[in-house]
Amino acid sequence: MERELEQEWLYLMMQAKQMGIPIEEVRQFLQQGSLEDVSYQKSKSEFLRPSP
């Protein structure tokens, strides 16, 4: 059972990488538990980031 779960996580991580999802975004999702929270934090940080 544990081995099967590890395989699923590995597959999900590989899919995220192939889709171009940054590791930090995956980490935030896992910590916050919601894609909406991650999207909100990302858009908030982009809004607050100064323009070059």
N, C-alpha and C positions, 0 to 999 in steps of 0.2 A: 504493500500500500504506500509506504513512504517513498519508495523508489519511483512508483508511478506518479506521485505528486511532484517529485523533483523533475521528472521528465516534462510534465505539463508546464512547470514554471520556466524551465529552460526554453521550451517551445515559445511561450509567451514573450520572454525576453528577446529571443531571436526575431520574432515577428515585429516587436517594437523597434528594434534596431533597423530592420529592413524597411520599415515605414518612415524612418528618419526621426523618430521620437527621441529627443535628447534624454540621456540617462537621468539628468536632474529632474526632468518632468516625470519620469517613471517613479523616481524616488519620492517626489512630492505626492504623487497619486497614492502610492502605497502608504505613506504616512498620514495623509489627510482622508483617504478613503472615498474620494469623490472627484470625478473628472471636472465637475462644475467648479469645485474649489480650486483646482489646479489652473483651470482656464481663467478664473477670476484673478488669481494671484499673478498669472503671467501677463494678462492685459493690464493689470494695475501697475506692475513693474515697468512695462513698456511705456505706459502713460507718464510715469514719473521719471523715466530715464531722460536725461538732457539730450537734445539733438546735437549732432556733431557740427 
